[in-house]
Amino acid sequence: MATVNAPVPADPRMDTRIEEETGASTPVSPKRGGLGGSVWWRHALGILALMWALFPILFIYSAATNPSGTLNTASLWPSGFSTKNFTDLFNDSSRPFWTWYKNSMIISFVGALGAVFLGACAAFAFSRLRFKGRRGGMMFLLLTTFFPALLAIVATYIIFAAIGDVLPALGLNTVTGLILAYLGGALGANVWLLKGYFDTVPRELDEAAIVDGASHARIFFTMTLRLVMPILVTVFMLVFVGLYGEFMLASVFLTDVDNQTLGVGLYGMTLGNDANTLFGRFTAGALLGSIPVMLLYLAFQRQLVGGLTTGSVK
Amino acid sequence: MTKPLALAIKWVLIVATLAGILWIATKLAQAGNTMAVVIAGLVGMGILAVYSTRRSVPLKYLVPGLLFMILFQLWPVLYTASLSTTNYGDGHLYSKEESVTDIIAQSVREVPGTPRYKMSVAIAEGGDPVTADLVLLLTKPDGSTYVGDKSGLKPLPASGVEKTSIGKITKAPGYTVLTARQANARSKDLSAIAVPTSDGGGIKPVGLSEAFEGKATVTYDASADKLTDAGTTPPTVYAPKDAKWVNVADPTQSFPQGWKENIGLANYSRIFTDSTIRSGFLSIFIWNIAFAILSVLTTFLLGMLIALLFNDPRLRGKAIYRSLLILPYALPGFVTALVWKGMFNQDYGIINQTLNISVDWLGTPAGAKAAILITNLWLGFPYMFIVCTGALQSIPQDVREAATIDGANAFRTLRSIIMPLLLVAVGPLLLASFAFNFNNFGLIYLLTKGGPFNGADTSIGSSDLLITYAFRLAFSGSAPNYGFAAAVSVIIFLLVALMSIPGFRRTKALEEVN
């Protein structure tokens, strides 16, 4: 959903502005009433907030390095360091952890790349070209974001079962089929994000290129795409993270253990009677599985903060 | 890039796409799906028209995304609506004709004294031995070979076929013969196979390497639209009722093979008239709304408080705080939900251990709901924290100074100045968050699966959302009911539409399209 007062989505310039406003250079305002001039209580409450935010993550680490590797022996504080859970996880032939990892990576990477390409093409048309139904098209895309694709999951399932009867490589229980299903939702919010940024690239550049005899395709592929690279990276990341954590469609599509994603595979480890004994291995897998997304978040914090304030994610 | 090169790339892409569509169309034609072939042809011509002419430049950029959107987003939505008026589901998967053929083939009994076939269990080449449809490779006592499946018996050309000394086929072009172990693993599917033959009988497997040909005891009278089973004395007559073949003399008896048919709005009226479903649906709906509102409220309050806490220019180390506070949001959703599920475990979970309590979090309705809200609070507050931080920084400093000069204390400034400005800025995001949580399938499914369930009724869980309820109807039960699940999905669609109209109207985004 696009917002009323939020700045242009994920515009890096906005983040610099935030940094400036919060930076040490901001003049300290005169001492106000209330709780006095000291900030120690803010730190105290801040540390409380950190404890709330971090204790489950500490628990994941403790459970993953817990030598016994069961749920009932897991504790909040690390009770010794052991890599047993990790080696157990890697050597479990019935649960091919690295295959899941690879599947998750392929699905998220290809899906995000496809979504960025389809979205950038559509955003170029909406931002740069004038045609009948342009406004209506944008409104329609906004409307589709209100209805998550998972509502139509029963029909999607049946459709892909039918596709699989004719083209087994694209049907249920295939990574390609799942990527295709994800690409169905590639437009929508992404186009809004992209178009907002495309609009900030001066049209005069296009016009100059047209005068020089460049075709629309040449302008798009060799000029516009380079100028909007920051938003392409941001959208790629948002889609990547979204697909990486997607569970519903993946769990319905991927039934074979060798085709599953991390989410579906790890979920299987928390079911039934084995859940207690497998808990250490599960947390070891969860820890490793979280690393790519966590790194992305920390590395692209600025873009994300900008992107988040437009409300187009989660 | 030179112009001829670009042109060459363009035409290579066009030809490759068209070749792909042609390949798909041939596959569809082989499967006998005329309608799909026509659609594939139209798509191909459309692509050629858009990309080979200069007529419509915008379409060149819109077609790729639109194609995926129509195929995998809009079509499923329309298909959901059409499914919701059918009884499609367990026991109603095929057409009426197929149900008749299947019932007759299943009723085959061996005629004493008839010769048996040698049989190998196989699948079409390239299929998955665990899931692919089974076919039977058969050898008659005279040595002639056949291939049989649900649609009938066809001769198998002898060239390339290898047989053992007793005549069992070990290799046939186009098929993969399953090993005894693989075939044994499919014994349930194997026992359901009956190959119909032209004279009204059928061929059924006996064990893993033999099959018999027998006569069907059930006959179909097309003019009267009745099935008669001569295998009982006296013969039993079955007539169609509610998309099933029901015993005329004893209506409690029926064949398991029903058929798919249009039942109009019966699925919808069932939601509102069947008392169990109606009360269950109502309680799910109330919890669904409460969950979405409480999730937004709690995450927003905590996020806002933390944002206010750090909204002091003198505070150092804000970047570190922010990086660490964002971590819950950075974990993949499935990890969060599954780890909290472990932490909420009544006997071993660290929450009960650390607090020294013994709450049955996931086993009681109230506990499960509390657990869900706590988990979602942890998961969602970083988002609200970031959003509020951004919004707070966009409030000009002079507004606050003006309030201070007017004599407002810190609390008064917060209540009368900052809060209203903040809410204007984040209001649409709160609506979006509500809409997201309204259908927050992943959290509920991974944490509680909608449970705990009330006694014997396993269809309606006490922490179910509408979306998890519909999901269970379609995929989790022993008897999936796709039609009914689709009807519930359509109702969720309508509810979301009703609730988002006010937000959609207020969004100025529409006017921003220039």
Contacts between the chains, C-beta under 8 A, distances in Angstrom:
chain1	res1	chain2	res2	distance
A	1	B	428	5.5
A	1	B	429	7.6
A	1	B	431	6.8
A	1	B	432	4.4
A	1	B	435	7.9
A	1	B	503	7.3
A	1	B	507	6.6
A	1	B	509	7.5
A	2	B	428	7.7
A	2	B	507	6.6
A	2	B	509	3.6
A	2	B	512	7.2
A	3	B	425	7.8
A	3	B	428	4.7
A	3	B	429	6.6
A	3	B	507	7.9
A	3	B	509	7.4
A	4	B	424	7.2
A	4	B	425	7.5
A	4	B	427	7.5
A	4	B	428	6.0
A	4	B	507	7.2
A	4	B	508	5.3
A	4	B	509	7.9
A	5	B	394	7.3
A	5	B	424	6.6
A	5	B	425	5.0
A	6	B	390	7.8
A	6	B	425	7.1
A	7	B	394	7.9
A	18	B	389	8.0
A	18	B	390	6.7
A	18	B	393	5.6
A	21	B	393	5.1
A	22	B	313	7.0
A	22	B	318	6.2
A	22	B	393	6.6
A	26	B	313	4.7
A	28	B	313	6.1
A	28	B	314	6.0
A	29	B	313	6.8
A	29	B	397	6.9
A	29	B	401	7.3
A	32	B	404	5.9
A	32	B	410	6.4
A	33	B	404	7.7
A	33	B	409	5.2
A	33	B	410	6.0
A	34	B	409	6.4
A	34	B	410	3.6
A	34	B	411	7.6
A	35	B	410	7.5
A	39	B	312	6.1
A	39	B	314	5.4
A	39	B	315	5.2
A	42	B	309	5.5
A	42	B	310	7.2
A	42	B	312	6.1
A	42	B	315	5.6
A	43	B	315	7.5
A	45	B	309	5.5
A	46	B	306	7.8
A	46	B	309	6.2
A	46	B	310	6.8
A	46	B	321	5.6
A	49	B	306	5.2
A	49	B	309	7.3
A	49	B	321	7.9
A	49	B	325	6.6
A	50	B	321	7.0
A	50	B	324	5.6
A	50	B	325	6.9
A	52	B	378	7.4
A	53	B	324	6.5
A	53	B	325	5.2
A	53	B	327	6.4
A	53	B	328	5.5
A	53	B	378	7.5
A	53	B	381	7.9
A	53	B	382	7.2
A	54	B	324	6.5
A	54	B	327	6.8
A	56	B	328	7.4
A	56	B	336	7.5
A	56	B	339	5.9
A	56	B	340	6.8
A	56	B	343	6.7
A	56	B	378	6.7
A	57	B	327	6.1
A	57	B	328	7.6
A	57	B	331	7.4
A	59	B	339	7.0
A	59	B	343	6.4
A	59	B	350	6.1
A	60	B	335	7.6
A	60	B	339	5.7
A	63	B	342	7.6
A	70	B	348	7.9
A	71	B	342	5.6
A	71	B	345	6.2
A	71	B	348	4.7
A	71	B	349	7.6
A	72	B	347	7.0
A	72	B	348	3.8
A	74	B	342	7.5
A	74	B	348	7.5
A	74	B	350	6.7
A	75	B	350	6.5
A	75	B	353	7.7
A	76	B	350	5.4
A	76	B	354	6.2
A	117	B	64	7.6
A	118	B	64	5.3
A	118	B	65	3.9
A	118	B	68	6.4
A	119	B	65	6.8
A	121	B	61	4.4
A	121	B	62	7.2
A	121	B	64	5.8
A	121	B	65	6.2
A	122	B	61	6.3
A	122	B	62	5.6
A	122	B	65	4.5
A	122	B	66	7.8
A	124	B	61	5.3
A	125	B	58	4.6
A	125	B	61	3.8
A	125	B	62	5.2
A	129	B	57	6.0
A	129	B	58	4.5
A	129	B	61	7.2
A	131	B	56	7.7
A	131	B	58	4.1
A	134	B	58	7.8
A	134	B	513	7.6
A	135	B	513	5.0
A	137	B	62	7.7
A	138	B	513	5.0
A	139	B	510	5.9
A	139	B	513	7.5
A	142	B	504	7.7
A	142	B	507	7.8
A	142	B	509	6.6
A	142	B	510	7.5
A	143	B	504	7.5
A	144	B	69	7.7
A	144	B	73	6.8
A	146	B	435	6.2
A	146	B	496	6.0
A	146	B	497	7.3
A	146	B	500	4.8
A	146	B	504	7.4
A	147	B	77	7.3
A	147	B	493	6.2
A	147	B	496	6.1
A	147	B	497	7.8
A	148	B	439	5.4
A	149	B	72	7.8
A	149	B	73	5.6
A	149	B	76	7.3
A	150	B	439	6.9
A	150	B	441	6.1
A	150	B	467	7.0
A	151	B	77	7.7
A	151	B	80	7.4
A	151	B	439	6.9
A	151	B	467	7.1
A	151	B	489	5.1
A	151	B	492	5.8
A	151	B	493	5.9
A	151	B	496	7.9
A	152	B	73	7.5
A	152	B	76	3.8
A	152	B	77	4.8
A	152	B	79	7.3
A	152	B	80	4.7
A	152	B	489	6.7
A	153	B	471	6.9
A	153	B	474	7.4
A	153	B	489	7.7
A	154	B	80	6.3
A	154	B	83	6.5
A	154	B	470	7.5
A	154	B	474	4.7
A	154	B	482	5.3
A	154	B	485	5.0
A	154	B	486	5.2
A	154	B	489	6.4
A	155	B	75	7.8
A	155	B	76	4.1
A	155	B	77	7.3
A	155	B	79	3.8
A	155	B	80	4.3
A	155	B	83	5.9
A	155	B	486	6.8
A	156	B	72	7.0
A	156	B	76	4.5
A	157	B	474	7.4
A	157	B	475	7.6
A	158	B	79	7.3
A	158	B	83	7.4
A	158	B	88	7.9
A	158	B	482	6.7
A	159	B	72	7.9
A	159	B	75	7.0
A	159	B	76	6.0
A	159	B	79	6.5
A	165	B	31	6.7
A	166	B	24	7.9
A	166	B	27	5.1
A	166	B	28	5.7
A	166	B	30	7.9
A	166	B	31	4.7
A	166	B	33	7.0
A	166	B	36	7.9
A	167	B	24	6.6
A	167	B	27	5.8
A	168	B	126	7.0
A	168	B	127	6.9
A	173	B	128	7.7
A	173	B	131	7.3
A	180	B	68	7.4
A	180	B	72	6.2
A	181	B	72	5.4
A	183	B	68	4.5
A	183	B	72	6.7
A	184	B	68	5.2
A	184	B	69	6.0
A	184	B	71	6.5
A	184	B	72	2.6
A	184	B	73	4.0
A	184	B	76	7.6
A	185	B	69	7.7
A	185	B	72	7.7
A	185	B	73	5.7
A	186	B	65	6.1
A	186	B	68	6.1
A	186	B	69	7.4
A	187	B	65	4.7
A	187	B	66	7.7
A	187	B	68	8.0
A	187	B	69	5.4
A	191	B	65	7.7
A	192	B	509	7.6
A	199	B	514	7.8
A	216	B	57	5.6
A	216	B	60	8.0
A	217	B	6	6.9
A	217	B	10	7.6
A	217	B	60	7.9
A	218	B	1	7.4
A	218	B	6	7.1
A	220	B	61	7.5
A	222	B	1	6.9
A	241	B	332	7.9
A	244	B	332	5.8
A	245	B	332	4.1
A	245	B	333	4.3
A	245	B	334	6.2
A	245	B	442	7.5
A	246	B	442	7.9
A	247	B	333	7.0
A	247	B	334	5.2
A	247	B	441	7.6
A	247	B	442	4.7
A	247	B	445	7.3
A	247	B	446	6.7
A	248	B	441	5.0
A	248	B	442	6.4
A	248	B	445	7.2
A	248	B	471	7.2
A	252	B	475	6.1
A	255	B	131	8.0
A	256	B	128	7.7
A	256	B	130	7.7
A	262	B	332	7.5
A	262	B	334	7.6
A	263	B	332	6.8
A	263	B	333	8.0
A	263	B	334	3.9
A	266	B	334	6.5
A	266	B	335	7.3
A	266	B	338	6.4
A	267	B	334	6.3
A	267	B	338	6.5
A	267	B	446	6.4
A	270	B	338	5.1
A	270	B	341	6.4
A	270	B	342	7.2
A	275	B	342	7.9
A	276	B	348	6.8
A	279	B	342	6.0
A	282	B	338	7.1
A	282	B	342	7.8
A	283	B	339	6.9
A	283	B	342	7.8
A	286	B	335	4.4
A	286	B	338	6.9
A	286	B	339	6.3
A	289	B	332	6.4
A	289	B	335	6.4
A	290	B	330	7.6
A	290	B	331	5.1
A	290	B	332	6.0
A	290	B	335	5.4
A	293	B	330	5.9
A	293	B	331	7.2
A	293	B	332	5.5
A	294	B	327	6.9
A	294	B	330	4.7
A	294	B	331	7.0
A	296	B	330	7.9
A	297	B	326	6.2
A	297	B	327	7.8
A	297	B	329	7.4
A	297	B	330	3.7
A	298	B	323	6.2
A	298	B	326	7.8
A	298	B	330	7.3
A	301	B	322	7.4
A	301	B	323	6.6
A	301	B	326	6.8
A	304	B	326	8.0
A	304	B	386	7.9
A	305	B	386	5.4
A	305	B	389	7.9
A	305	B	390	6.7
A	308	B	383	6.3
A	308	B	386	5.2
A	308	B	387	6.1
A	308	B	390	7.8
A	309	B	386	7.1
A	309	B	387	5.6
A	309	B	390	4.2
A	309	B	391	7.4
A	309	B	429	7.8
A	311	B	387	7.5
A	311	B	428	6.1
A	311	B	429	3.9
A	311	B	432	4.7
A	311	B	433	7.8
A	314	B	329	7.8
A	314	B	380	7.8
A	314	B	383	5.9
A	314	B	433	7.6
A	314	B	436	6.1
